[in-house]
Amino acid sequence: MRALALILMTSAVCLNMGCRVEQLIFPIFEAEIIDPPPVPIGPFAFEEQRIEFDDLGDGVAGGVTVFQPTDASGPRPALVWVLGINNRAHYHQSLHEHLASQGFVSIIPDTRDFSFLDVIYHQRSAENAVETYNRASRGELGVSIDSSRIAFGGYSIGATMAVFAAAAVPDAAAL
């Protein structure tokens, strides 16, 4: 009973300070980067870059974070990684660094802050993933990507949205 009272008091204070209900249910956690990485780094050096767009795919400005091998030759296979609700690209930093060190390009479109009032939130997530795939296929990310080897993957609800995005792109696979 005390725990429930504490939760209600904390919620009331947060709401009084201007928090949205969604932030109480799906808070934005600042995850720590795992150091040392849980798996060995591969043979390729890699870098992280940020690319901004006026329209990420849903009519709103946003960007993608790209992890890429810097010393791998030729077009590389790529993974469009769809985040879960209120996640950020650096939450899975160790995964993306590992993939890049193995020769893969890892592309993470921004996620939108979740709101119960946004009835097409999930649709927008899938659309942003598809547009990110299209940009990668057209070579608009400044990275040498093999357009025949781009897959979708994701975390939490992002994994479901990755499957929907893959279904919208005939040549793509979902992991």
N, C-alpha and C positions, 0 to 999 in steps of 0.2 A: 504494500500500500504506500509505503514511503517512496519507493522508486517511482510509482505512478504520479505521486504528488510532485516529486522533483522534476519529472518530465513535463508535467503540465505547467509548472512554474517557469521552467526554462523556455518552454514554447511561448508562454505569454510574454516574457521579457523580450524574446527574439522578435515576435510579431510586433510588439510595441515599438521596437527599434527599427521597424521597416523591413524585416525579413519576409520573404514569401514563404508560403506553406511548403512549396516544393523544396526549398532549401533545408527545411527541417527533415523532410523525408528522404531526399536525395542530396545530401550535402556534397560540396565540392571538396574532396580530400586532397591534400597535397602529399602525394605518396613520395617516399624516399627512393632515390636511385639505388639499386642494389650494387654494393661494392664490397667485395669483388663480385663480378657477374656470376650467376649460377651455372653457366656453361662456359667452356673455354672460347676465347675469341678466335675466329678463323684466320686464314692466311692473308686476307685482304685488308688494307688500310681503309678507313671509311670516314665520311664526314656527314654532318647534319646541316640541312639548310631549310630556310623558311621561305615560302613563296606566297604572296598575297594576290587576291583576285577581287575585282569589283563585284563579281557575282560567283559565289561558290557553286551554284547550281540550283539554288532555291530562291534566287532573287535578292539575296543579302550578301554583302561583302564578307569575305573570310579568307582563309588560307589553308595551305597544306604544309605539313612538315615532312621532309624527305630525308631518309637515311640512305646513303649510296656508297658503294665501294669506289675508292678513288684510283685504284691501280689495277682494276680488272679490265680486260680488253673485250671489245665487241659489245653488242646490245645485251642487256642483262634481263633476266626474269624479274618480275615485280609482284608485289603484294599490296593491294589497297586495303588498309586496315581500318575498319569501322569501329569507332569507340562506343562505349556504353553511355548511359545518361550521365551528364555532368563530369565526364572524364576528359583528360587532357593528354596530348601526345606523349609527354614525358613519363606518364604512368607506366608505360611498357617500354621504357628506354632500353633496358637490358635486352629485351627481345629484338627490338629493331636494330640495335648495334650488332647483335649476334648475326642476324640475317644479312646485314650489310657486309659483315666480315666474312661471310660465306659466299659473297658474290651476288646477293639479291638486292633489289631496290625496294625499300619499304616506304610506302606513301600513306600518310595519315591525314585525311581531311579533318578540319575542325568539327567539333560537335557543337550543337547549339545548346544553350542552357535550357533545361527542361522546364516546362510550365504546363500545368493542367489545362490552361486556357488555350494552348496550342494544339488543336485537335488533329493537325496533320504533322505533328512532330516526327513520327516514325517515317512517314512518307518523305518528308524533307531530308531525313538522314539517308534514306536509300537513294534519293535523287542526287544528293551531294556526292555519294560514293560513285554513282554511275557517271556523273560529270567528271569526277577525278579520274576515273578509268579512261574516259574519252580523251581527256587532256593528255594523259600518259601515252595513249595509243597514237595521238597526233604529234607527239614529241614536244609538247608545250611546257614541259617541266625542266628543260635544260639538262636532261639526263638521258643517256643512251639506253633505251628500254626496248626489249624484243616484244612487239605488240601482240605476238602470238602466244606469249607466255606471261599473261597478267592474270592473277587470281584475286579473289576477295577473301578476306578473313575478318574476324572481329571478336570483340569481347563483350560479354553480357548481352544486352539487347542489341548491341552492335553486331553480334554474330548472326542474329536473326535477320537484321537489316542487310548484312552481307549476302545472305542467301537470296533475299528479294532482289538485291542489286544484280547478283549473278544471273538470276532468272530473266532480268531485263536486257542482258547482254549475251546474245547467243554463243559467242566464242569464249566466254569467261567460265571459270570454275570457282566454286566456293569451298573454303576449307573450314 
